[in-house]
């Protein structure tokens, strides 16, 4: 399950990155800061996807009850909120405070692998 989730996240990150490089720049109201935020979200989605794939290969951590789900959910909340804010800031302003929560969940997932 972790391998598949990681593969999907990595793919979504690549697709989002390609859209950010080509389609996003053509949208009205998109600033350089928005593009940078989009790139950051794309990169984190890819990194977390690859991280999940690596964790799935480890005999001890592949069955860790917290690490994988936290990495996946945190990545979706973190990157997804940034994507939504860039695409429709006026409609999703409330997601601004949600982004750090996703990042914290994501970091907690990675940190849990140390113990």
Secondary structure, 3 states (H helix, E strand, C coil): CHHHHHHHHHHHHHHHHHHHHHCHHHCCCCCHHHHHHHHHHHHHHHHHHHHHHHHHHCCCHHHCCCHHHHHHHHHHHHHHHHHHHHHCCCCCHHHHHHHHHHHHHHHHHHHHCCC
